[in-house]
Amino acid sequence: MKIKQIKCPTPLTEIKDIENDNIDVIVELEDGFSYYIPASSLEIYQAIENFSQGDAFWLKLYYLTSVSKDVFDLEKIDKQLQDIKRFNDELEKY
């Protein structure tokens, strides 16, 4: 899926050290959905440590999706995302 736009909720001008910091980002893909990605370190060790916290949900998720897309029912996921988008669109009308 192609990235349509990347937004930073925190203006880059407010970052103290632009070469050694992290920020949240919102990624909008070509399908019109936006995904919030929380700040994380770009260092490999730190990223792996973050992914393995708790029950290692994110590490397991990334691993499973890299092995096979058949692990998840993408039709169900897409339907849920469409339902969420439709709900959010309705909220914006009010």
N, C-alpha and C positions, 0 to 999 in steps of 0.2 A: 504494500500500500504506500502510495506516495504522500509525502508530507506537504500539506498545503501552506501551513503557517506555523511558526513557533512564536509564542508570546511569553514574556517574562513579567509576572505580576509585580516584581520589584524592578524599578527602572535601573538600568545598568549604571547610571550616574550615581546611584546610592550605594554601590558596592565599593567597599574600602580598598580591596586589593583584587582587581579584575583578573589577575593571573593566578590567584590562589584563594579561591572562595567557591561557594556553591550557592545556587538559587533554585527555586521552584520554576518549572516551566509548564506551559500548557501547549500541547501539540494538537493541531487540527489536521486531520488526514483528508484525503481526497473524497472520502465517503461522507464528509460533513460532520463527523463526530470529533469531539475534542476530548483529549485525555490529559488528566492532571498528573504530572510526574513530580514527586517531591524531591527536594534537594538531596543530593548524595555526593559523596566524594568520587572523584575520577580516578583515584588510586585503586589499582586492582585488588590489593589486599583488603582495603576498607570496603570496597563494593561487595566483595565476597562475604566479608564479615557481616555487612548489613543484610545481604540476601539470606544468610543462614541463621539470623536471630530467631528466637522463639522456636516455632516448629519447622523452620526452614521452608515455609510456604513458598516464598518467591524463588528460592533456589530450586526447589522441586518443580515449580511451575515452568520456569525457564528451561530446565532440563527436559521435562516431558514434552514441551512444545518443540524443542529442538530435535527430539527423537522422531516424533510422528505427530502429524496434525490430526490423526484419527483418535487421539486420546480424548479430545473434546468434540462435542457435537456442535460444529460451527453454525449450523442452521439455527439451533436453539439459542446460541450466543447472539447471533445477528438479530433474531427476533426480539430477544430481551433488550438489546441495544436500541432497536427501532421503537419498542414500547417506551423506553426511557426518554428517547428523543421526542416522541410524540407528546408525552407527559410534560416535558420541559417546554416544548413549544406552546402547549396549552397554558401553562403557567405564565409565560411571557405575555400572553394576550391580556391578562388582568393586571 
